[in-house]
Every structure is written in structure tokens, then in C-alpha cells.
Amino acid sequence: MSAMFRITLPDGSVREVAPGTTPADVAAAIGPGLAKAALAARIDGQVRDLSRPFDGDTALALVTARDEADALELVRHDLAHVMAEAVQHLFPGTQITFGPATDDGFYYDFAPKDRPFTEDDLPAIEAEMRAIIARNEPFVREVWSRQQLIDRWTEQGETFKAEWAAELPEGEELTIYRQGQWLDMCRGPHMVSTGKLDPQAFKLTRVSGAYWRGDQKNAMLSRIYGTGWLNKKQLDQHLFRLEEAAKRDHRKIGQEMDLFHLQSEAQGSVFWHPKGFVLWRQMEAYMRRRLDAADYEEVKTPQLMDARQWEQSGHWGKYRENMFVVPDEIPNTEDEGAVLSGEGDLMALKPMNCPAHVLIFKQGIKSYRDLPIRMAEFGCCHRNEPHGALHGIMRVRQFTQDDAHIFVREDQLVGEVRKFCELLDSVYKDLGFEDYAVKLALRPDKRFGDDAMWDKAEAELREAVKQSTLSDTIKDKFEELPGEGAFYAPKLEFHLTDAIGRTWQVGTIQSDRVLPDRLDASYVGEDGNRHRPVMLHRAILGTFERFIGILIEHHAGRFPLWLSPVQAVVATIVSDADDYARDVVARLKAAGIRVESDLRNEKINYKVREHSLAKVPNLLVVGKREAEEGKVALRRLGSQGQTMLTLDEAIAMLTEQATPPDLLRPVPA
């Protein structure tokens, strides 16, 4: 008799099973309810098929719908295979390539025989997918040789798959998954059968072009995207978020409100219009006041720095592909010959501010009494992002960080990180974000420094969050992210949740002992010897461009009054009130309100609609009666009614509501 395998369950109990036993068999032995609910198995931490036999002694956890992340990954992977089968059944001669799961769904790249797919094809594909699900075809895993795969794909006319199979290594275990007669190369895992999918919990969303293997020199393919969920309720919630996100798209609202534009002449850089730059300046002024109050010193550093400086800091070797490199020479102005000789030394536009801040720190001798030094810069940086990765003002090539670096002694580090967390918490609340998560990104595989340094740095960041006055709700969501740290330091990440439930990673603080050492930064300690400071890299907003994009979408353009580019418009009903309207505008401007007038010969309902589209928060309507009585009719954005106020009352109310939140708080004694 063969030796039995010992299977350890999550509760610590152990079951002995014979070779050939599967996780599905164990689930059935525990109970019919679990057997029905089980979707896959986690074997020694790795998700595998329920029907795949155990290899030996192992720890087993059964994956059900309660394990949402794993379950969604399985569902989306299965749906990709089902979609590919449906497409090949409906459109004979179509070749398949690859089809992975994504964060909210799946896609598959196809090489159609006759024409590219269009969105008109999606309903028929969805219907065929539901028919495949209804057949409840088992997903069957098989191990094939490389030659078997090449022969199969060549025989079927699958030239793309044959090319890929020919590049696979000899001797490696290669697997396919079959559902009925249809199959594809796949590592897995998959659920037991297509019938485990909810036929009402997916939707095909769009079609786009994609190059084979991501190379524009290769054939153009048709990519079909879908979204997939565990049940229809989740799908409906996701589709609602997508619809709401489309309404809140910062590019659409930015155009409606005349805030900014982008164009090909400056790829990845923003053209800020007057109203958009008012919003920018309000954000900058607010952040500057908060930093001044927290004892930061503001600096300004060069855009261009010698490549040797970036080599010394370590960025040249690890970040050069994202840097704009500039030759240090005068271009040839003659008609003949090359514009640049190629012999000049190299410089680079700065992609970050930190090395320059170290150079400022190194000017003059620093004592232990001088620390902490909090050095802030609204630094304009450039990063050479691929064109395809650019997205509105959310991902750009030229951006401004609310950047700062805090140079501390070892004994000051935890306290400084704690203070930063509390400052960040206050800023987010002022800007309308009550909900966020704190995550600790831990050491990556490729990193500077030894394990002892990383142990210490990670423990300090944990302790700072623990000591902070962040709410218990925030602390309860604290999470650690293995392998996600920077190559030189662990970091705390701050992930905002917006009005429609999306998360955005914005703020960060990194505890860095590497860069001060590489750039030879030091201070004189109490013992008279030189010591290395620890350098805290920190940002609250991240970048102004991206954070303003998030603000636009979070508030759907209806900013808090203190941030609104135009805080009020005075609109006339009749031309007899024009002079009074001008007086109202003058009084409001004198009180510090950002106000415009609308004296056009248009009906008031037309004016109301137009200013509502532009997200003007307050419309002060004046006619002959208001002029005679010294009043205004106040209409709030989104309200159908209006309130009659004296001009003095309106000014007092708007002035208070337009005051930035940090200026409303009492000054500490």
C-alpha cells in the first residue's frame, strides 16, 4: 500500500489521504455544502484546481466566494476562455492569442479572418458565452510536450500560438486547459466547470486594436474587453461606477469648466487656463500655509543636473529610461552638418527633487541641534512616460510635486513620521476625503542595504502609525505589501477612497538611509563625530496635476467654495439692473470673492442652465426689484429654489463659506 499524504487544514486538523486524492474529494468528505461552494484549492499558499491530485503532504485551504480576490481571479480567467471559445465558434477562422484576467475583468486578443471585430458583435458573443456556461463543460488540465503544442497549433492554422509554443523551453511542464472540444495553452488554475460561472454576472464592454506581443511592427489584432463578477449585484454596482466615472471624467469636466487642455505639441504637459490655474493657486497657497505652520523651509532647485550627479545618487542606473537626457553643448546653427555632435557631456531634467535637497543639506556644517530639517519644494519634474501610458492630467510627463525631505537623527524618526501622518490626515479631511487606507510597502527583492537596516526601517514606520492620532477606523485598515517598497527604502502609502468608491494612491513617506550615505550627507553629533542623517521622502498630494484630477472627479466639479475657480456669478434678469449688478460684483470682489457678471440679453433660465453646466456654485440673480431693495436672489448649484438676501447678508455668508478651512480654525495659543 502506498504511503498516505498528510493534509493540514486551516483549523490545524490533519487528514490522511491516499495518493490520487484531490482537494474536491476532501471538500466532499467534509460536507456537501463545502463541496458545492468550493471553487479552487490553495495548496501551500498557491491556488490550484480542485480536481488536481495532491503531490504529497501539504497545507490545504479551500477557496470559496468568500475569498473574493481569489474567486474573482478564477471567474475572470474562466470567462476569458469561454469568450475565446464563443468567438471562434461564431467566427470560424479567427485565431486566438492571449487572454488574461485584469483588475476588473478580462480581455482576449484575436486575429479575425475577415475583418476587425466591432462593438456590434458583442451581443452575439455574450449570448454564445451564456450557452457555453449552460452546458456546464468541465475545465480539464492536461500536460503536453512542446512538440504536441506546436503540432496542434500548426494543424489548426493558429500561427500566433505556434510561434509562441516554439519559443517555450524544452523540458518544462506545459499545460493546456480544455472545456469540451475547445482548448488553449494555460498555466491555470480554473474552476471545476463553466457552470460555476454566473451567466448574468459578466458583460463585454468594448473592442480595441492591439499589436501582437505589444510590438507595433507586428500584426494588428482585435482585443475584446469584458468585466466579470461573482454575481449580478456586483456587476450592476460596477456598471454604475463606470457610468458615474464617465460623468465625472476630469477631462470632460475640465473642458466644461474651461480649466485646462492638452495637445500633441506638448505630449504629457498641461496647458492650464486662467480658471484652472486659480484652482492650482488655491491648492498651492493652502499647502504652503500648512507647511509653514508645520515648520518646513521652502527651497527651489535646478531643473537640469549633470548626469554624474544622478550616477552618484543611483538613479542613473535604475531610472535612466524614465529621464529626459540633454547634451551639454551648443547646437550647430549651420545648415550643413549634425545639429548635435554627440560629444557633449550628458545632463538630465530632474525626475525627482531628492538629490538636489541633499546638496542643499550639505552646504555648511550641520549639528545634531539643527535636526530635524524639513525641506519643502513645489518642484517641477519631468519623467519620460510612454505616450500610451499618458492619461489626461492624471499621468503626465511634466508635473509638480508637493515634495519635501526631512533630515532626522535616528532618535527623531518615529516622531517625525507620526507628525507627518497627522498633518496628512488633516489635509485630506480639509479637501473632502474622510476615508483612506495606510499601507506599508516592504522590501523588494532588488534593493540597497542589508536586512538589519530594512528590519529597523520597517519597524519604525509601523510604530509611527501606531503612535499617531489617526482614527481607529484608519488604523484598523492598516495593511502590509510585501515586495512593494522602493529599492532604497520601505514606505508608507496613503490610498484615498473617492465619492464613488475608487481608490487612489497619493501620499507617501519613505525612510531612506541609502541616499545620505551615497551622497555623503552628515551632521556633527553630540559626541563630536560625523553621523548620517536618515532622509524621509514625503508627499501628501503626490503631484498637483494628478491630485487636482482626483479632486475634479471626487467632487464632480462641484468643489468646496474656497477652491471653486468662480465662486459666484451675478446675472441680470433685465438690462435695467445692469448698473446694480456691476455694484454687486464690485462689492463681492472687494470682499475677496471670485465673481463674474452675466449682463447678456438672454433669458434668466438660459443663464441658469449655462452656469450650472460650468459648475458655478452660487448664482446671484438681480432684477429691477432687487436693485431697488438692495437685495440678491441666491440660487445654489443643484438647487431648484432661491433665497432672497440683502447684499450685506450675501457678502457675509459667501465670505465665511469661501474661507479656506485652515484659516477658519482658531490659531493655537
N, C-alpha and C positions, 0 to 999 in steps of 0.2 A: 504494500500500500504506500502511495506517495505521501511525503511529509505534508502536514496541514499548514496553511497560511494563517497567521495571527492578524486579525483585522481590528484595529483600535478605533472605537467610535468617539465622537466629541465628548460624551459624558464620562470617558475613561474606561468604559466596559470593553471587553475583548471577546471577539467571536472567532472560533477556529473554523476554517472552511477548506474544502478540498480544492486542489488546482482545477482551473476551468470555471470556478465560480465567478460571477460578475457582481458589480455593485447593485444591479437590478435584482439579483437573487437575494442579496442581503436586505434590500428595501422590502421585498415581498415577505421575507421571514419576519421582519419587524412588525409589519402590518399592512393591510390592503390600502389604507389611507395614504401612507407614506409612499407605497409603490405607485399609486396614481399621481401623487404630487411631485415625485422626483423627476427632475429634468436632465440632470447630469450628476457626475460624481467629482468630488475634489479629492485627489489621491496624493497624499504627501504635499498638499498645497497646490497641486496642479489640476485644472479642470479637465476631465476626460469623459468619454462616452459611458453611459450606464451599461451598455452591452459589452464593453471591452473587459476581458477577464483580468483578474488580479495577476501581477507578476511575482508577488512574494508577500512577505509581511509588510503591512502598510497602515497608515492612518487614513481613515475614510470619513468624509463628511458629504452628505447628500445635498445637492443643490436643488432648491425649490424656488418658487416665485418670490418667496420672502427674501432670498438672496438676490436683490434686484439687479445689481450691477452684472453679476454673472449671468443671470437669467436673460437680461436684455441683450447681452453679447451673443448668447446662444440663439435667441429668437432672430436677431438681425442677420446672423450668419446663415441660418436656415432659410430665411426669406430671400437672401441673395441667390442661393442655389435654386430655390423654387422659381424666382423670377427668370433666371437664366434658362431653365427648362421650358418655361412658358413662352419665352421669346423664340427659342429655337423650334418649338412646336408650331407657333403661329407664322414664323418667317423662315421657312426652310432655306438652308444655305448660309444662314448667319453663323459667323464664327464667334466663339467665346474667348475672352482673355482672362481678366481678373475681376473679382467681386468681393471686396472686404466689407465688414461692418464698420460703421462710423459712430460718432458720439450720439447721434440721434436717429440713426437708420442704417442705410446700406446703399451701395451702388454696384453696378456691373458695367464693364466696358465691352462693347460688342463691335464686330466688323460686319455690318449688314451686307447682304449680297447685292441688292439693287439700289438702295437709297438710304440716306441717314434717317434714323427714327425721328419722329416729331411727337409733340405732346398729344396730338390727336390719336396716337397709337396706344396711349397709356390705359384708357378704359378697357380695351380688349385684353391687354396683358394682365391687368388686375383680375378680370373675370377668369382667365385661364389659370392664374395663380390660385384662386379660390377652388377651382375644380381639382387641382393637384393636391391642395390641402385636404379636400373632402375625400380623396382616395386613400388617405392615411398611409402613404408609402413609407416603409421603414428606411431610415438612413443606415446604410451598411458600409462599414470600413473595410478596405482591402489593401494589402501590401503588394505593390507591383515593383518590378525592376525598371530601371531607366529605359531599357530597350523596349519593354512592353508598352511603356507610355509613348515612346516615340512612334512605335508601330501603330498604336491605336489612333494617335492624333493624325498621323500621315494618311492612314486609311480613311479617316473621316473627313479629310480635307481641312483639318484645323491647323493651318500653317503657323499661326501665332503660338499655339500651345506646343506644337512640335519643336519650334525654335527654342522655347523656354525649357522644355524637357531635355533637349540635347545639351544644355548648359548645366544640368544638375550633376552633382558629384557622384562618381561611381561608388557603390558600396553603401551609400546612405539609405536608410529605410524610407521609402517613398510610398505615400498613401493616396488612395482615391476614396471618394465617398460616392455611393450610388443611391439614388432614390428611383425605384423601378428600373427602367432601362437607361435612364439618363445618369451621367457621372461627370465628375470633374476632379482634377488634382486638388488635394486639400489636406492640410495638417489636422483639421478638426479643432475642437470636438463639435459634435452636433447632438441634437436631442434624439429621442428614440425614433420618431417618425414625423412626417409632415402634419399629421393630425394633431400634434401638440400645439400647433400654431393657431391663434385665434384669427379666423378669416375676416373679422371686422376690425382688426387692430393694426392694419397697415394701409398705406396709401402711397402710390407712386406720385412724385411731386414735380419732377422736371427732367428735361433732356439737355445735354450739352455736348460739345465736342471735347475729345481728349486724345492726346498723341499716345501711340503705342510706346510703352515704357517711359512715358513722360518726356520724350525727345521730339522736338518739333521737326526734326529731319525724317521722322518715321511716319507711318500711315496714320491718318486721322480716323478715330473711332467714334462711336456713339455711346455716350455714358448716360445711363438711366439711373436716376436717384429715387430712393424711396425712404419713407420713415416707418419704423416698426416698433410696436409696443407690446406689452403683456396682455392688454385688454383694451376695449373700445373707449373706456373712460380716459385712460392715459392718452390715447390717440387724440381724442377730442380736445383734451387740455393742451396738448402740444400744438394742434392746428390753430387753436385760439391764440396761443402765444405767438405763433408765426404771423397770424393776421394782425395782431396787436403790434408786433415788432415792425411789420411793414408800414403801419400807420405812423410809428414813432421813428422811422429811419432818419438818422441825423442828417443825411444828405438831402432828403426830401424837405424836412422842416427847415434846414439851413437855407434852402432856396426860397421857401415860402416867407421866411423871416428876413431874407437878404442879409445873412450873416457872413457867408464865405463862398468861395468857389474853388474848384481845382481844374487844371487844364494841362494838356500834354507838354506845353512849353516848359513846365517845371514839375516833372513827374515826382509825385510824393511830397510836394510842398504846398502849403495852404496860402491862398490869397484871402486875407481877412478884409472884409468890408467894414465900413465905419461902425455899423451896429454890432457886428461880430466882435470887433476889437474893443468896443465898450464892455462887452461881456468878459473878454480876456482881461482887460484892465481892472475890472472889479474883482476878478478872481486873484489877480496878481497883487492888488493892493491889500485884499483880505489876507492872503498868505503872508505878505510882508509884515503886516501888523502882528500876526500870530507869531512869526519868527522873532520879531523884535521883542515881543513880550516874553519869549522863552530864552532870551539872551543868546541868540545867534548873531554872528557877524557876517554881513553880506560882502561877497567878493565878486570880481569879474575876471575871467581868464581867457587866454587866446584861443581863437578858432583853429589855427594851424600850428602844429608842433612837429618837430623833427622826428623822423621815423626811429632814430636811435633811442629817443625817449620812450617810444611805445615798445621797442625791443626790451629795454631795461625793465619796464613795468610788467612784461609778459603778455601784453595784449597783441603785439605784432604776430606772435606765433599762434595764438589761439583765436584771434578775432579779425585777422587781416582781410579775409574775404568780405567782411561787412564794413570795411573802411574805404572812404574815398581818398585815394592816394594822389598826391600832387607833386610834380617835379619842381625842384627849387632852381629854376632857371628862367631867363627872359626869353619868350618865344621869338623865333625868327620872323622878321617883318618883311623879308624879301619875297618876291613872287616865286622864285625858284628855291627848291630845297625843302627839307622837312621843317615843319613848324617847331618841333622839339628835337633836340639832338639825342635824347635818351641817356645823356651822360650826367645830368644834374643829380644832386642828392635828392632823396625822397622825403617828402613831408606828408602829413595826413590831417584831414579835417577831424577834429576830435569826435569820437563816438560816445564819449563819456567824460566827466569832469574830474574824476578822482586823481589821476596822476598830477594834474595841474595843482590841485589842492595840496598834495604832498609837497610840491615845490614851494608853495607859499609857506607852509608849516616850517620848512627847512630854512627859511630866511631868518637869521638871528638865532640865538641860543634860547631854547625853551626850558623852563624849570618845571618841576613837578607841581609847583604852586600855580602855574599858568593853566594847568589842565583842570577840567575839560575845556577844549577849544571847539566851539561849534561854528563851523564854516559853511555858509549857505551861498548858493548861486542859482539864479534862474538862468541856467546855462543852455545856450543854443547848441545842439549837437546834430551830427549827420551820421546816418547809418545806411549802407548801400543795400537796401532791401530789394529783393527781386520784384520786377514790375507786377507779376501775377499775385504777389502777396499784399500789395497795397490795397487799402480799403478806406475810402473817404478820408476823414481826419482821424480815424481810429488807428490806422497803421500807415505811417508816413516815413519819408526819408529825412526831412528836416523837422526837428521838434525841440521844444523847450522843457527841460525837467525842473521840477521844484526840488532841486537836488541839495543835499547837504552832507558833510562829513564831520563826524565828531571824533576828535582825538582824545583818548582817555587813558588813564592809568588802569592797571588790572583791577584795582580795588573799586574803581568807579563804574565799571562796565555795566553791571546788572542794574544799578540805579539809573544810569543814562538811558538804557533800553526801556526800563519801566516808564520813565518820564516821556519818552517818545511815544510809547503805546497810548499813554493818556492824552497827549496832545493830538495824536491822530484820531482817537475816539471822539474828541470834542469837535475837530474839524469835520469829520464825516457827519456828525449829528447836525452841525450848522448847515451843511449842504444838502440835508434831506435824506441821509442814509442812516437809518437806525439799525439795520441788520447787516452784519458782516461776519466772516469767519476768519480766525487766525490759524495759520498752518506753518509748521516748522519743516523747512526743506533741509534734509540731511545730506551727509557727504556723498558725492558722486564717486564712481569707480576711478575716473581720472581726476586727480587733484594734487595740489601742492600741500605740503605739511604732513606730519606724522599723525598716527591715530590718537596719541595723547592730546595733541593740540585740538583735534576735532572733537574728542570726548569733552574736553573742557568748554569749547566754544558752544557746542550744542546744549550742554547742561546749563550754561549761563543764560541762553535765550529762553529755555524752559522756565527757569527760575524767575526771570524778569516778568514773564506773562503771569506767573503765579502770584507774584508780589503786587502786580498792578491793580488799579481800581476798576479795571474793566468789569462789566456786569457778569454775574454768574451765568447768564444765558450765553454770552460770548465765550466765556471760559469753558463751558460745558461742550462747546462745539470744537474745541482745540483738537487739531489733528496733525500727525506727523507724516511726511512724504519722503520715504527712503529714496536716496539717489538723486533728489531734485535740487540739491544745493549748487552754488556756483563752484567753479574749480578752485577758488581760493578761500571760500567761507560758507558756513551754513547761513540760512536766512529765515527770518520770519516773513511770511507773506500775508497780506490782508485782502480778502476776497469779498467785495461788496455784492449784495443782492439788490437788484433794482426792482422797480414797481411791478414788473411782470415776471419776476422770479428768476431772471437770468443772473449769472454770477460773473464778476469781472475782477481779475487780479490787478490791483493798483498799487497800494502802498507796499513798502518792503524795508527791512533793516537787516544788514549783513554785518557779521562780526569778523573782521579781517585782521589777521596777524601776519599775512604774507606780504602785502604790498609795502607796508612800512619797512619791512626787512629788505625787500628787493630794491627799494629806492633810498635806503639808508636814512630813514627818519628816526630821530631820537630826541630825548629830553634828559636833563640832568636830574637825577633822583635825589631824595633826601640824604642818601649815602654819598653823594658827590659823584657817582658813577653814571655812565650813559645807559639809558634804558629805552626799549622800543615801546612806543605807544600802541595801543590797539586802535584800529580805524573802523568806525561804524559808518557804513554807507547807508544812507536812508532817504526815502522819498515818501511823501504822503499821497500826492495826486498821481505820481508817476510821471506823466507828461501832461502839459496843459492841453495839447491838441486832443489826445485821447480822452482825458477826463471831461473836457467840455463836450465831446461827442457823447460820452456816457450820460452827462447831465441833461443834454438835449433829449435823449431817448427816455431817460428816467422820468423827467418832468413833462415829456411830450411837448416841449417848447414852452410850457407854462411855468416859467421859472419863478422862484420866490421873488417878491417885488424888488428886493435890494440888488438882485442880479439881472433883472429884465433890462435889455438894451433901451427900450422905450417903456417908461413906467406909466405914461398917461398920454392920451390924445384928447385935445379939446376940439369937438366937432360942432359946427353950427347947423341949426335947422333952417334958418333964413338969413339972408345977407344983412338984414338989419342988426344982427347980433355980432357981426364981424369985429367991430371995434372992441366990444366987451370980451370976445374970445381972445383977442390979442392981449388985453389986460390980464385975463386969467392966465394965459401962457407966461407972461412976464412975471406974475406973482409966484407961479409954481417954480419957474426957473430960479428965481431969487431964493426960494426955499430949498434949492438943491434937487428938485425933481427933474428927471429926464423926460421932457414933454415935447410934443409936436402939435401943430394945429392942422385942422382939415376944414378949410373955408370953401371948398369946391361947391359949385352949384349942382349938387346931387341930392337925391332923397336920402333922408337920415337912415332908412332901413338898408340902403345900399352901402352907406358908410359903415354901419354897424357890422354887416357881413364881411366887408373887406378888412376891417381892423381885427375882427375875430379870427380870420384866416391868418393874419400876421401875428396872432397871439398877443395882442396888446392887452395888458391886464386890466386897465381902467380907461373907460371912455367917458369923458365929461361932456355931456350934451348941453348946449346952451341955445336958447331962442330968445324971442323978444321979452317974454315974461321973466326968464332967468336974468336977463340983462337989467330989467327994471328993478328986480328984487335983490340983486347981488348974490344969486344962487347958482348952483350947477345941479344937473340931473346925472347922478353917478350910475353907470352900468358896469358891473363886474364881468370879466370874461367868463363865459359859460352860464351866466345868469340871464333869465328872461325879463326880470323886473329891473326897476331902477329906484334909487333913493335920492330924495331932494335934500341938499345940504347947502348951508351958507358957504361962501367961498372960504372963509376963515376955517370953518369946520373941516372942509375937504382938505385944505392945506395941512392942517394939524394932523389929521388922520393919515394922509398919504406920507407925510414926513416921518411919522413914527414907524409906519409899516415898511418904509423904504430904508430904514436904518439897518446896516449890517448887524447880524446877531452878536458879534463880538463887541460892538460898540454899545449895545443895549445892556450888556452885563455890567454890574457895578464893578468899579475899579477896586482891587484888593487894597486893604489898609496897609 
